[in-house]
């Protein structure tokens, strides 16, 4: 293990988040993990947010895709997911690291922990938006974002990149966290390999996360060594994207589900 200043991880429970924790534990001194408990209040908050941003029709379509995913897509993708995760440690790390749960990542208990630990870096994954009073308590917050920013901020960046006919922008970003939604300065970006015959929006997200973990490990090391640098954005356009609807997913399948090579996928009309 590399001797380092303390690292605190702010995340939620789940196999991929455990994989991130285990990957960092292998090389760095992780002082503590905070798991945000996202319950029914968070679900209601997300629904209200979607209604404001996407309207009733869009929200209904997003819910429909979620139900279709649980009933069919997740089972269809299961063998490919198992193949992608083979050799990765997704076990719960609780016995190997100090941890605590919080009702919100912005809760007073999280602020108290950061004041006590005084971490050099907070690694963020899967939490709700972090508010200013938390961001003030650590000099560096690093986040894995499943998309190439600034063009694909928000949700399902690789899905929307392919939907727009931009397979070159199907990838992942590690960035500094600021007060916006995926608007922080870019530390590293990388593309993912897309299989048009096997990928779903579920497996695309997994591929993004697996690449993102390696980018995060490198970013943490550079930050601890005092060599963390930011990159200029590859794209000038910036847009926040939301979860696709069931109709969006069916259109996406028609576009890439015929086994065409990525360079042959036509751009969405009107996209640039």
C-alpha positions as protocol buffer text, in pm:
chain_id: "A"
residue {
  index: 1
  type: UNK
  ca { x: 0 y: 0 z: 0 }
}
residue {
  index: 2
  type: UNK
  ca { x: 127 y: 344 z: -91 }
}
residue {
  index: 3
  type: UNK
  ca { x: 173 y: 574 z: 206 }
}
residue {
  index: 4
  type: UNK
  ca { x: -44 y: 876 z: 151 }
}
residue {
  index: 5
  type: UNK
  ca { x: -259 y: 1144 z: 298 }
}
residue {
  index: 6
  type: UNK
  ca { x: -604 y: 1025 z: 400 }
}
residue {
  index: 7
  type: UNK
  ca { x: -867 y: 957 z: 138 }
}
residue {
  index: 8
  type: UNK
  ca { x: -1240 y: 954 z: 212 }
}
residue {
  index: 9
  type: UNK
  ca { x: -1483 y: 790 z: -31 }
}
residue {
  index: 10
  type: UNK
  ca { x: -1838 y: 925 z: -61 }
}
residue {
  index: 11
  type: UNK
  ca { x: -2063 y: 675 z: -237 }
}
residue {
  index: 12
  type: UNK
  ca { x: -2366 y: 445 z: -215 }
}
residue {
  index: 13
  type: UNK
  ca { x: -2394 y: 72 z: -166 }
}
residue {
  index: 14
  type: UNK
  ca { x: -2370 y: -156 z: -469 }
}
residue {
  index: 15
  type: UNK
  ca { x: -2134 y: -395 z: -644 }
}
residue {
  index: 16
  type: UNK
  ca { x: -1969 y: -136 z: -867 }
}
residue {
  index: 17
  type: UNK
  ca { x: -1914 y: 105 z: -580 }
}
residue {
  index: 18
  type: UNK
  ca { x: -1758 y: -180 z: -379 }
}
residue {
  index: 19
  type: UNK
  ca { x: -1530 y: -243 z: -676 }
}
residue {
  index: 20
  type: UNK
  ca { x: -1416 y: 119 z: -668 }
}
residue {
  index: 21
  type: UNK
  ca { x: -1347 y: 103 z: -294 }
}
residue {
  index: 22
  type: UNK
  ca { x: -1155 y: -225 z: -325 }
}
residue {
  index: 23
  type: UNK
  ca { x: -949 y: -87 z: -614 }
}
residue {
  index: 24
  type: UNK
  ca { x: -846 y: 217 z: -411 }
}
residue {
  index: 25
  type: UNK
  ca { x: -782 y: 12 z: -96 }
}
residue {
  index: 26
  type: UNK
  ca { x: -528 y: -193 z: -289 }
}
residue {
  index: 27
  type: UNK
  ca { x: -296 y: 107 z: -336 }
}
residue {
  index: 28
  type: UNK
  ca { x: -398 y: 393 z: -109 }
}
residue {
  index: 29
  type: UNK
  ca { x: -471 y: 479 z: 252 }
}
residue {
  index: 30
  type: UNK
  ca { x: -850 y: 506 z: 257 }
}
residue {
  index: 31
  type: UNK
  ca { x: -941 y: 663 z: 587 }
}
residue {
  index: 32
  type: UNK
  ca { x: -1317 y: 615 z: 571 }
}
residue {
  index: 33
  type: UNK
  ca { x: -1613 y: 540 z: 347 }
}
residue {
  index: 34
  type: UNK
  ca { x: -1948 y: 715 z: 371 }
}
residue {
  index: 35
  type: UNK
  ca { x: -2248 y: 536 z: 223 }
}
residue {
  index: 36
  type: UNK
  ca { x: -2537 y: 762 z: 133 }
}
residue {
  index: 37
  type: UNK
  ca { x: -2864 y: 584 z: 214 }
}
residue {
  index: 38
  type: UNK
  ca { x: -3093 y: 666 z: -79 }
}
residue {
  index: 39
  type: UNK
  ca { x: -3442 y: 572 z: 34 }
}
residue {
  index: 40
  type: UNK
  ca { x: -3798 y: 645 z: -69 }
}
residue {
  index: 41
  type: UNK
  ca { x: -3759 y: 1019 z: -9 }
}
residue {
  index: 42
  type: UNK
  ca { x: -3476 y: 1026 z: -263 }
}
residue {
  index: 43
  type: UNK
  ca { x: -3692 y: 832 z: -508 }
}
residue {
  index: 44
  type: UNK
  ca { x: -3973 y: 1086 z: -469 }
}
residue {
  index: 45
  type: UNK
  ca { x: -3727 y: 1371 z: -508 }
}
residue {
  index: 46
  type: UNK
  ca { x: -3596 y: 1218 z: -832 }
}
residue {
  index: 47
  type: UNK
  ca { x: -3949 y: 1178 z: -965 }
}
residue {
  index: 48
  type: UNK
  ca { x: -4031 y: 1542 z: -887 }
}
residue {
  index: 49
  type: UNK
  ca { x: -3706 y: 1648 z: -1052 }
}
residue {
  index: 50
  type: UNK
  ca { x: -3785 y: 1443 z: -1364 }
}
residue {
  index: 51
  type: UNK
  ca { x: -4135 y: 1589 z: -1383 }
}
residue {
  index: 52
  type: UNK
  ca { x: -3989 y: 1941 z: -1376 }
}
residue {
  index: 53
  type: UNK
  ca { x: -3721 y: 1868 z: -1632 }
}
residue {
  index: 54
  type: UNK
  ca { x: -3879 y: 1608 z: -1861 }
}
residue {
  index: 55
  type: UNK
  ca { x: -4254 y: 1657 z: -1819 }
}
residue {
  index: 56
  type: UNK
  ca { x: -4517 y: 1394 z: -1748 }
}
residue {
  index: 57
  type: UNK
  ca { x: -4471 y: 1211 z: -2080 }
}
residue {
  index: 58
  type: UNK
  ca { x: -4094 y: 1194 z: -2044 }
}
residue {
  index: 59
  type: UNK
  ca { x: -4115 y: 1075 z: -1684 }
}
residue {
  index: 60
  type: UNK
  ca { x: -4367 y: 803 z: -1773 }
}
residue {
  index: 61
  type: UNK
  ca { x: -4139 y: 689 z: -2054 }
}
residue {
  index: 62
  type: UNK
  ca { x: -3839 y: 676 z: -1818 }
}
residue {
  index: 63
  type: UNK
  ca { x: -4034 y: 468 z: -1568 }
}
residue {
  index: 64
  type: UNK
  ca { x: -4146 y: 238 z: -1850 }
}
residue {
  index: 65
  type: UNK
  ca { x: -3784 y: 178 z: -1951 }
}
residue {
  index: 66
  type: UNK
  ca { x: -3695 y: 104 z: -1587 }
}
residue {
  index: 67
  type: UNK
  ca { x: -3969 y: -159 z: -1572 }
}
residue {
  index: 68
  type: UNK
  ca { x: -3862 y: -305 z: -1908 }
}
residue {
  index: 69
  type: UNK
  ca { x: -3506 y: -321 z: -1781 }
}
residue {
  index: 70
  type: UNK
  ca { x: -3605 y: -513 z: -1469 }
}
residue {
  index: 71
  type: UNK
  ca { x: -3836 y: -749 z: -1658 }
}
residue {
  index: 72
  type: UNK
  ca { x: -3616 y: -820 z: -1960 }
}
residue {
  index: 73
  type: UNK
  ca { x: -3300 y: -619 z: -2028 }
}
residue {
  index: 74
  type: UNK
  ca { x: -3121 y: -701 z: -1702 }
}
residue {
  index: 75
  type: UNK
  ca { x: -3171 y: -1074 z: -1756 }
}
residue {
  index: 76
  type: UNK
  ca { x: -3063 y: -1050 z: -2119 }
}
residue {
  index: 77
  type: UNK
  ca { x: -2750 y: -859 z: -2020 }
}
residue {
  index: 78
  type: UNK
  ca { x: -2660 y: -1083 z: -1723 }
}
residue {
  index: 79
  type: UNK
  ca { x: -2416 y: -1318 z: -1906 }
}
residue {
  index: 80
  type: UNK
  ca { x: -2232 y: -1023 z: -2064 }
}
residue {
  index: 81
  type: UNK
  ca { x: -2223 y: -838 z: -1731 }
}
residue {
  index: 82
  type: UNK
  ca { x: -2073 y: -1147 z: -1565 }
}
residue {
  index: 83
  type: UNK
  ca { x: -1813 y: -1165 z: -1842 }
}
residue {
  index: 84
  type: UNK
  ca { x: -1720 y: -799 z: -1800 }
}
residue {
  index: 85
  type: UNK
  ca { x: -1690 y: -831 z: -1422 }
}
residue {
  index: 86
  type: UNK
  ca { x: -1488 y: -1154 z: -1427 }
}
residue {
  index: 87
  type: UNK
  ca { x: -1173 y: -1110 z: -1218 }
}
residue {
  index: 88
  type: UNK
  ca { x: -1295 y: -791 z: -1049 }
}
residue {
  index: 89
  type: UNK
  ca { x: -1348 y: -775 z: -673 }
}
residue {
  index: 90
  type: UNK
  ca { x: -1704 y: -654 z: -613 }
}
residue {
  index: 91
  type: UNK
  ca { x: -1724 y: -790 z: -258 }
}
residue {
  index: 92
  type: UNK
  ca { x: -1837 y: -571 z: 30 }
}
residue {
  index: 93
  type: UNK
  ca { x: -1526 y: -406 z: 184 }
}
residue {
  index: 94
  type: UNK
  ca { x: -1682 y: -309 z: 519 }
}
residue {
  index: 95
  type: UNK
  ca { x: -1454 y: -534 z: 727 }
}
residue {
  index: 96
  type: UNK
  ca { x: -1141 y: -375 z: 578 }
}
residue {
  index: 97
  type: UNK
  ca { x: -1221 y: -5 z: 609 }
}
residue {
  index: 98
  type: UNK
  ca { x: -1389 y: 231 z: 853 }
}
residue {
  index: 99
  type: UNK
  ca { x: -1734 y: 326 z: 728 }
}
residue {
  index: 100
  type: UNK
  ca { x: -2056 y: 499 z: 822 }
}
residue {
  index: 101
  type: UNK
  ca { x: -2398 y: 554 z: 670 }
}
residue {
  index: 102
  type: UNK
  ca { x: -2565 y: 892 z: 624 }
}
residue {
  index: 103
  type: UNK
  ca { x: -2919 y: 984 z: 521 }
}
residue {
  index: 104
  type: UNK
  ca { x: -2769 y: 1238 z: 280 }
}
residue {
  index: 105
  type: UNK
  ca { x: -2420 y: 1312 z: 157 }
}
residue {
  index: 106
  type: UNK
  ca { x: -2487 y: 1668 z: 275 }
}
residue {
  index: 107
  type: UNK
  ca { x: -2581 y: 1560 z: 628 }
}
residue {
  index: 108
  type: UNK
  ca { x: -2414 y: 1714 z: 934 }
}
residue {
  index: 109
  type: UNK
  ca { x: -2261 y: 1375 z: 1019 }
}
residue {
  index: 110
  type: UNK
  ca { x: -2067 y: 1380 z: 691 }
}
residue {
  index: 111
  type: UNK
  ca { x: -1944 y: 1732 z: 761 }
}
residue {
  index: 112
  type: UNK
  ca { x: -1832 y: 1621 z: 1109 }
}
residue {
  index: 113
  type: UNK
  ca { x: -1641 y: 1326 z: 963 }
}
residue {
  index: 114
  type: UNK
  ca { x: -1458 y: 1545 z: 711 }
}
residue {
  index: 115
  type: UNK
  ca { x: -1365 y: 1796 z: 982 }
}
residue {
  index: 116
  type: UNK
  ca { x: -1219 y: 1514 z: 1194 }
}
residue {
  index: 117
  type: UNK
  ca { x: -1037 y: 1329 z: 917 }
}
residue {
  index: 118
  type: UNK
  ca { x: -925 y: 1634 z: 716 }
}
residue {
  index: 119
  type: UNK
  ca { x: -877 y: 1425 z: 399 }
}
residue {
  index: 120
  type: UNK
  ca { x: -652 y: 1532 z: 116 }
}
residue {
  index: 121
  type: UNK
  ca { x: -897 y: 1386 z: -137 }
}
residue {
  index: 122
  type: UNK
  ca { x: -1263 y: 1291 z: -141 }
}
residue {
  index: 123
  type: UNK
  ca { x: -1352 y: 1036 z: -409 }
}
residue {
  index: 124
  type: UNK
  ca { x: -1717 y: 1060 z: -513 }
}
residue {
  index: 125
  type: UNK
  ca { x: -1936 y: 805 z: -690 }
}
residue {
  index: 126
  type: UNK
  ca { x: -2312 y: 773 z: -717 }
}
residue {
  index: 127
  type: UNK
  ca { x: -2418 y: 1028 z: -456 }
}
residue {
  index: 128
  type: UNK
  ca { x: -2669 y: 1308 z: -481 }
}
residue {
  index: 129
  type: UNK
  ca { x: -2536 y: 1656 z: -566 }
}
residue {
  index: 130
  type: UNK
  ca { x: -2284 y: 1771 z: -304 }
}
residue {
  index: 131
  type: UNK
  ca { x: -2360 y: 2110 z: -153 }
}
residue {
  index: 132
  type: UNK
  ca { x: -2119 y: 2395 z: -90 }
}
residue {
  index: 133
  type: UNK
  ca { x: -2083 y: 2342 z: 286 }
}
residue {
  index: 134
  type: UNK
  ca { x: -1943 y: 1993 z: 219 }
}
residue {
  index: 135
  type: UNK
  ca { x: -1724 y: 2097 z: -75 }
}
residue {
  index: 136
  type: UNK
  ca { x: -1553 y: 2351 z: 152 }
}
residue {
  index: 137
  type: UNK
  ca { x: -1422 y: 2073 z: 381 }
}
residue {
  index: 138
  type: UNK
  ca { x: -1175 y: 1907 z: 143 }
}
residue {
  index: 139
  type: UNK
  ca { x: -938 y: 2061 z: -112 }
}
residue {
  index: 140
  type: UNK
  ca { x: -1002 y: 1800 z: -385 }
}
residue {
  index: 141
  type: UNK
  ca { x: -1324 y: 1618 z: -474 }
}
residue {
  index: 142
  type: UNK
  ca { x: -1288 y: 1372 z: -764 }
}
residue {
  index: 143
  type: UNK
  ca { x: -1587 y: 1216 z: -940 }
}
residue {
  index: 144
  type: UNK
  ca { x: -1635 y: 941 z: -1200 }
}
residue {
  index: 145
  type: UNK
  ca { x: -1887 y: 1057 z: -1459 }
}
residue {
  index: 146
  type: UNK
  ca { x: -2031 y: 811 z: -1711 }
}
residue {
  index: 147
  type: UNK
  ca { x: -2001 y: 1044 z: -2009 }
}
residue {
  index: 148
  type: UNK
  ca { x: -1766 y: 1273 z: -2197 }
}
residue {
  index: 149
  type: UNK
  ca { x: -1812 y: 1621 z: -2055 }
}
residue {
  index: 150
  type: UNK
  ca { x: -1910 y: 1890 z: -2121 }
}
residue {
  index: 151
  type: UNK
  ca { x: -2122 y: 1758 z: -2410 }
}
residue {
  index: 152
  type: UNK
  ca { x: -2274 y: 1467 z: -2216 }
}
residue {
  index: 153
  type: UNK
  ca { x: -2340 y: 1581 z: -1863 }
}
residue {
  index: 154
  type: UNK
  ca { x: -2610 y: 1411 z: -1656 }
}
residue {
  index: 155
  type: UNK
  ca { x: -2719 y: 1050 z: -1717 }
}
residue {
  index: 156
  type: UNK
  ca { x: -2619 y: 774 z: -1959 }
}
residue {
  index: 157
  type: UNK
  ca { x: -2357 y: 964 z: -2155 }
}
residue {
  index: 158
  type: UNK
  ca { x: -2249 y: 673 z: -2377 }
}
residue {
  index: 159
  type: UNK
  ca { x: -2609 y: 588 z: -2464 }
}
residue {
  index: 160
  type: UNK
  ca { x: -2678 y: 944 z: -2578 }
}
residue {
  index: 161
  type: UNK
  ca { x: -2348 y: 969 z: -2765 }
}
residue {
  index: 162
  type: UNK
  ca { x: -2439 y: 662 z: -2970 }
}
residue {
  index: 163
  type: UNK
  ca { x: -2795 y: 787 z: -3010 }
}
residue {
  index: 164
  type: UNK
  ca { x: -2654 y: 1104 z: -3166 }
}
residue {
  index: 165
  type: UNK
  ca { x: -2422 y: 909 z: -3394 }
}
residue {
  index: 166
  type: UNK
  ca { x: -2110 y: 1006 z: -3196 }
}
residue {
  index: 167
  type: UNK
  ca { x: -1942 y: 676 z: -3098 }
}
residue {
  index: 168
  type: UNK
  ca { x: -1618 y: 873 z: -3065 }
}
residue {
  index: 169
  type: UNK
  ca { x: -1773 y: 1044 z: -2759 }
}
residue {
  index: 170
  type: UNK
  ca { x: -1891 y: 725 z: -2589 }
}
residue {
  index: 171
  type: UNK
  ca { x: -1665 y: 731 z: -2286 }
}
residue {
  index: 172
  type: UNK
  ca { x: -1601 y: 836 z: -1928 }
}
residue {
  index: 173
  type: UNK
  ca { x: -1467 y: 1139 z: -1744 }
}
residue {
  index: 174
  type: UNK
  ca { x: -1294 y: 1190 z: -1410 }
}
residue {
  index: 175
  type: UNK
  ca { x: -1339 y: 1550 z: -1304 }
}
residue {
  index: 176
  type: UNK
  ca { x: -1319 y: 1785 z: -1010 }
}
residue {
  index: 177
  type: UNK
  ca { x: -1651 y: 1838 z: -835 }
}
residue {
  index: 178
  type: UNK
  ca { x: -1790 y: 2190 z: -828 }
}
residue {
  index: 179
  type: UNK
  ca { x: -2137 y: 2332 z: -758 }
}
residue {
  index: 180
  type: UNK
  ca { x: -2275 y: 2240 z: -1101 }
}
residue {
  index: 181
  type: UNK
  ca { x: -2391 y: 1912 z: -1254 }
}
residue {
  index: 182
  type: UNK
  ca { x: -2079 y: 1747 z: -1400 }
}
residue {
  index: 183
  type: UNK
  ca { x: -1933 y: 2089 z: -1481 }
}
residue {
  index: 184
  type: UNK
  ca { x: -1605 y: 2055 z: -1291 }
}
residue {
  index: 185
  type: UNK
  ca { x: -1265 y: 2079 z: -1456 }
}
residue {
  index: 186
  type: UNK
  ca { x: -1162 y: 1766 z: -1644 }
}
residue {
  index: 187
  type: UNK
  ca { x: -882 y: 1548 z: -1507 }
}
residue {
  index: 188
  type: UNK
  ca { x: -897 y: 1256 z: -1752 }
}
residue {
  index: 189
  type: UNK
  ca { x: -1122 y: 1114 z: -2023 }
}
residue {
  index: 190
  type: UNK
  ca { x: -1122 y: 786 z: -2214 }
}
residue {
  index: 191
  type: UNK
  ca { x: -1345 y: 611 z: -2468 }
}
residue {
  index: 192
  type: UNK
  ca { x: -1505 y: 270 z: -2423 }
}
residue {
  index: 193
  type: UNK
  ca { x: -1527 y: -16 z: -2672 }
}
residue {
  index: 194
  type: UNK
  ca { x: -1884 y: -64 z: -2793 }
}
residue {
  index: 195
  type: UNK
  ca { x: -2027 y: -395 z: -2912 }
}
residue {
  index: 196
  type: UNK
  ca { x: -2342 y: -312 z: -3112 }
}
residue {
  index: 197
  type: UNK
  ca { x: -2461 y: -673 z: -3095 }
}
residue {
  index: 198
  type: UNK
  ca { x: -2432 y: -718 z: -2718 }
}
residue {
  index: 199
  type: UNK
  ca { x: -2440 y: -378 z: -2549 }
}
residue {
  index: 200
  type: UNK
  ca { x: -2744 y: -232 z: -2379 }
}
residue {
  index: 201
  type: UNK
  ca { x: -2765 y: 93 z: -2189 }
}
residue {
  index: 202
  type: UNK
  ca { x: -2694 y: -117 z: -1879 }
}
residue {
  index: 203
  type: UNK
  ca { x: -2370 y: -271 z: -2012 }
}
residue {
  index: 204
  type: UNK
  ca { x: -2253 y: 63 z: -2154 }
}
residue {
  index: 205
  type: UNK
  ca { x: -2269 y: 213 z: -1805 }
}
residue {
  index: 206
  type: UNK
  ca { x: -2073 y: -80 z: -1665 }
}
residue {
  index: 207
  type: UNK
  ca { x: -1802 y: -43 z: -1928 }
}
residue {
  index: 208
  type: UNK
  ca { x: -1778 y: 328 z: -1852 }
}
residue {
  index: 209
  type: UNK
  ca { x: -1739 y: 258 z: -1481 }
}
residue {
  index: 210
  type: UNK
  ca { x: -1468 y: -5 z: -1530 }
}
residue {
  index: 211
  type: UNK
  ca { x: -1263 y: 237 z: -1741 }
}
residue {
  index: 212
  type: UNK
  ca { x: -1342 y: 520 z: -1499 }
}
residue {
  index: 213
  type: UNK
  ca { x: -1199 y: 329 z: -1201 }
}
residue {
  index: 214
  type: UNK
  ca { x: -861 y: 305 z: -1371 }
}
residue {
  index: 215
  type: UNK
  ca { x: -873 y: 676 z: -1454 }
}
residue {
  index: 216
  type: UNK
  ca { x: -963 y: 749 z: -1091 }
}
residue {
  index: 217
  type: UNK
  ca { x: -671 y: 544 z: -956 }
}
residue {
  index: 218
  type: UNK
  ca { x: -431 y: 742 z: -1175 }
}
residue {
  index: 219
  type: UNK
  ca { x: -593 y: 1073 z: -1077 }
}
residue {
  index: 220
  type: UNK
  ca { x: -571 y: 995 z: -704 }
}
residue {
  index: 221
  type: UNK
  ca { x: -205 y: 907 z: -738 }
}
residue {
  index: 222
  type: UNK
  ca { x: -128 y: 1229 z: -922 }
}
residue {
  index: 223
  type: UNK
  ca { x: -323 y: 1434 z: -668 }
}
residue {
  index: 224
  type: UNK
  ca { x: -134 y: 1278 z: -376 }
}
residue {
  index: 225
  type: UNK
  ca { x: 195 y: 1347 z: -551 }
}
residue {
  index: 226
  type: UNK
  ca { x: 93 y: 1710 z: -610 }
}
residue {
  index: 227
  type: UNK
  ca { x: 84 y: 1674 z: -989 }
}
residue {
  index: 228
  type: UNK
  ca { x: -289 y: 1690 z: -1059 }
}
residue {
  index: 229
  type: UNK
  ca { x: -349 y: 1881 z: -1382 }
}
residue {
  index: 230
  type: UNK
  ca { x: -669 y: 1962 z: -1567 }
}
residue {
  index: 231
  type: UNK
  ca { x: -739 y: 1926 z: -1938 }
}
residue {
  index: 232
  type: UNK
  ca { x: -924 y: 2152 z: -2180 }
}
residue {
  index: 233
  type: UNK
  ca { x: -1259 y: 2010 z: -2292 }
}
residue {
  index: 234
  type: UNK
  ca { x: -1256 y: 1825 z: -2623 }
}
residue {
  index: 235
  type: UNK
  ca { x: -1597 y: 1973 z: -2708 }
}
residue {
  index: 236
  type: UNK
  ca { x: -1727 y: 2326 z: -2668 }
}
residue {
  index: 237
  type: UNK
  ca { x: -2091 y: 2220 z: -2656 }
}
residue {
  index: 238
  type: UNK
  ca { x: -2241 y: 2149 z: -2316 }
}
residue {
  index: 239
  type: UNK
  ca { x: -2572 y: 1986 z: -2235 }
}
residue {
  index: 240
  type: UNK
  ca { x: -2728 y: 1802 z: -1944 }
}
residue {
  index: 241
  type: UNK
  ca { x: -2895 y: 1477 z: -2045 }
}
residue {
  index: 242
  type: UNK
  ca { x: -3157 y: 1277 z: -1859 }
}
residue {
  index: 243
  type: UNK
  ca { x: -3258 y: 911 z: -1843 }
}
residue {
  index: 244
  type: UNK
  ca { x: -3388 y: 778 z: -2176 }
}
residue {
  index: 245
  type: UNK
  ca { x: -3749 y: 676 z: -2226 }
}
residue {
  index: 246
  type: UNK
  ca { x: -3859 y: 337 z: -2353 }
}
residue {
  index: 247
  type: UNK
  ca { x: -3921 y: 496 z: -2694 }
}
residue {
  index: 248
  type: UNK
  ca { x: -3567 y: 641 z: -2689 }
}
residue {
  index: 249
  type: UNK
  ca { x: -3428 y: 296 z: -2618 }
}
residue {
  index: 250
  type: UNK
  ca { x: -3619 y: 133 z: -2903 }
}
residue {
  index: 251
  type: UNK
  ca { x: -3496 y: 403 z: -3142 }
}
residue {
  index: 252
  type: UNK
  ca { x: -3142 y: 350 z: -3012 }
}
residue {
  index: 253
  type: UNK
  ca { x: -3167 y: -26 z: -3074 }
}
residue {
  index: 254
  type: UNK
  ca { x: -3280 y: 31 z: -3433 }
}
residue {
  index: 255
  type: UNK
  ca { x: -2982 y: 258 z: -3488 }
}
residue {
  index: 256
  type: UNK
  ca { x: -2701 y: 37 z: -3355 }
}
residue {
  index: 257
  type: UNK
  ca { x: -2855 y: -309 z: -3317 }
}
residue {
  index: 258
  type: UNK
  ca { x: -2784 y: -430 z: -3671 }
}
residue {
  index: 259
  type: UNK
  ca { x: -2420 y: -514 z: -3621 }
}
residue {
  index: 260
  type: UNK
  ca { x: -2290 y: -214 z: -3812 }
}
residue {
  index: 261
  type: UNK
  ca { x: -1938 y: -96 z: -3732 }
}
residue {
  index: 262
  type: UNK
  ca { x: -1940 y: 217 z: -3519 }
}
residue {
  index: 263
  type: UNK
  ca { x: -1813 y: 441 z: -3798 }
}
residue {
  index: 264
  type: UNK
  ca { x: -2116 y: 345 z: -4009 }
}
residue {
  index: 265
  type: UNK
  ca { x: -2377 y: 454 z: -3756 }
}
residue {
  index: 266
  type: UNK
  ca { x: -2560 y: 753 z: -3900 }
}
residue {
  index: 267
  type: UNK
  ca { x: -2581 y: 1073 z: -3693 }
}
residue {
  index: 268
  type: UNK
  ca { x: -2915 y: 1171 z: -3550 }
}
residue {
  index: 269
  type: UNK
  ca { x: -3079 y: 1428 z: -3779 }
}
residue {
  index: 270
  type: UNK
  ca { x: -2995 y: 1778 z: -3658 }
}
residue {
  index: 271
  type: UNK
  ca { x: -2704 y: 1667 z: -3438 }
}
residue {
  index: 272
  type: UNK
  ca { x: -2351 y: 1798 z: -3474 }
}
